[in-house]
Amino acid sequence: MSGIMTKWAVLQEHQVGERDLDAAGAVSDDALARWVDAAREAYLDGCPTLLAAGREPGVALRHRTAALPSAALLGRPEDVVVTASVKEFRPASFTIAVRVRPGGGDREMPLNASCVIRLDDTATGEARELGNEIRDELIALEQGASYYN
């Protein structure tokens, strides 16, 4: 088997329970959104410089999750592994990639999502430049990534 394995900075495992399923017994869109949000928050918890900047007066830490795929594509897994890492950095934002892989069910293909993170000026709504200190914090997190998914 050949292929490229990607390292991820955050890994979470979730057992799939009744509250995670839709009426047809597949994973619900709400469950997928919860798992993506939890992975994003876990990643951001490792960014104290970014979080401190988001608490400054006149600044808001904002996120936008791109349209999620249908969670039903995960099928009926027993559990999921959710990973997150930053895959793209721009001067005023960065993108956290999230992968959700089903386990022990009827499907094996993972779903991918992305979340754009930025610091906004609350008066103007304009994105602020993140700067070298935050960039370096993200680089350090990614260099320490040790999970595969």
C-alpha positions as CSV (number, residue, x, y, z in Angstrom):
1,M,0.0,0.0,0.0
2,S,1.4,3.4,-0.9
3,G,0.1,6.7,0.0
4,I,0.8,9.9,1.8
5,M,0.0,10.0,5.5
6,T,-0.8,13.4,6.9
7,K,0.2,14.4,10.5
8,W,-2.4,16.1,12.6
9,A,-2.0,18.3,15.7
10,V,-5.3,17.3,17.4
11,L,-6.9,13.9,17.6
12,Q,-10.2,13.2,19.3
13,E,-12.1,9.9,19.4
14,H,-15.9,9.8,19.9
15,Q,-18.1,6.8,20.5
16,V,-21.2,7.1,18.3
17,G,-24.3,7.0,20.4
18,E,-28.1,7.3,19.9
19,R,-27.9,11.1,20.2
20,D,-25.5,11.2,17.3
21,L,-27.9,9.4,14.9
22,D,-30.7,10.7,12.6
23,A,-34.1,9.0,12.2
24,A,-32.6,6.6,9.6
25,G,-29.8,5.5,12.0
26,A,-27.0,7.3,10.2
27,V,-24.8,10.0,11.7
28,S,-26.7,13.3,12.0
29,D,-25.5,16.6,10.6
30,D,-25.7,18.0,14.2
31,A,-23.3,15.3,15.5
32,L,-20.8,16.1,12.6
33,A,-21.0,19.8,13.4
34,R,-20.4,19.1,17.1
35,W,-17.3,17.0,16.4
36,V,-15.9,19.6,14.0
37,D,-16.5,22.4,16.5
38,A,-14.8,20.3,19.3
39,A,-11.7,19.7,17.2
40,R,-11.5,23.4,16.2
41,E,-11.8,24.4,19.8
42,A,-9.2,21.8,20.9
43,Y,-6.8,23.2,18.3
44,L,-7.4,26.8,19.4
45,D,-6.8,25.8,23.0
46,G,-3.2,25.2,22.0
47,C,-2.8,28.8,20.8
48,P,-2.5,31.0,23.9
49,T,-1.0,33.9,22.0
50,L,-3.9,33.9,19.5
51,L,-6.5,33.5,22.4
52,A,-4.9,36.5,24.3
53,A,-5.0,38.6,21.1
54,G,-8.7,37.7,20.8
55,R,-9.4,39.0,24.3
56,E,-7.9,42.4,23.7
57,P,-10.3,45.4,23.7
58,G,-11.7,46.0,20.3
59,V,-10.8,42.6,18.9
60,A,-12.9,39.5,18.4
61,L,-11.7,36.0,17.6
62,R,-14.0,34.8,14.8
63,H,-14.4,31.5,13.0
64,R,-16.4,30.4,10.0
65,T,-16.9,26.7,9.2
66,A,-17.3,26.0,5.5
67,A,-20.4,24.1,4.4
68,L,-20.1,20.6,6.0
69,P,-20.7,17.5,3.8
70,S,-23.7,15.4,4.6
71,A,-23.0,13.4,7.8
72,A,-25.0,10.5,6.4
73,L,-21.9,9.8,4.2
74,L,-20.2,8.5,7.3
75,G,-22.8,5.7,7.4
76,R,-23.4,3.9,10.7
77,P,-20.0,3.8,12.5
78,E,-19.4,2.6,16.0
79,D,-16.9,5.5,16.6
80,V,-15.2,8.3,14.8
81,V,-11.7,9.7,14.9
82,V,-11.6,13.5,14.4
83,T,-8.3,15.3,13.6
84,A,-7.4,18.9,13.1
85,S,-4.4,20.9,11.8
86,V,-3.7,24.2,10.2
87,K,-3.1,23.6,6.5
88,E,-3.2,27.2,5.2
89,F,-1.9,30.5,6.7
90,R,-2.6,34.0,5.3
91,P,-1.6,37.3,6.8
92,A,-5.0,38.0,8.3
93,S,-6.5,34.4,8.7
94,F,-5.7,30.7,8.8
95,T,-7.6,27.6,7.9
96,I,-8.0,24.6,10.2
97,A,-8.5,21.4,8.3
98,V,-10.7,18.8,10.1
99,R,-11.0,15.1,9.1
100,V,-13.7,12.8,10.5
101,R,-13.0,9.1,9.9
102,P,-15.7,6.5,10.7
103,G,-14.7,3.2,12.4
104,G,-16.4,-0.1,12.9
105,G,-19.3,0.6,10.6
106,D,-20.4,0.1,7.1
107,R,-18.2,2.9,5.5
108,E,-14.5,3.7,5.6
109,M,-14.2,7.0,3.7
110,P,-13.5,10.1,5.8
111,L,-15.2,13.4,5.6
112,N,-13.2,16.7,5.4
113,A,-14.2,20.1,6.7
114,S,-12.4,23.5,7.1
115,C,-12.7,26.4,9.5
116,V,-11.3,29.9,8.8
117,I,-10.0,31.7,11.8
118,R,-9.4,35.4,12.0
119,L,-9.1,38.3,14.5
120,D,-11.5,41.1,13.6
121,D,-11.5,44.7,14.6
122,T,-14.9,45.0,16.4
123,A,-15.4,48.6,15.3
124,T,-14.8,48.1,11.5
125,G,-15.3,44.3,11.1
126,E,-12.0,44.2,9.2
127,A,-9.6,41.3,9.7
128,R,-6.4,42.2,11.6
129,E,-3.1,40.9,10.5
130,L,-2.1,38.0,12.7
131,G,1.6,38.8,12.9
132,N,4.7,36.7,13.3
133,E,4.1,35.7,16.9
134,I,0.8,33.9,16.1
135,R,2.3,32.5,12.9
136,D,5.2,31.1,14.9
137,E,2.8,29.6,17.4
138,L,0.9,27.8,14.7
139,I,4.2,26.5,13.1
140,A,5.3,25.2,16.5
141,L,2.0,23.3,16.9
142,E,2.3,21.8,13.4
143,Q,5.9,20.8,13.9
144,G,4.7,18.9,17.1
145,A,1.9,17.2,15.2
146,S,2.1,13.4,15.8
147,Y,-1.3,11.9,14.9
148,Y,-2.2,10.2,11.7
149,N,-5.6,10.0,10.2
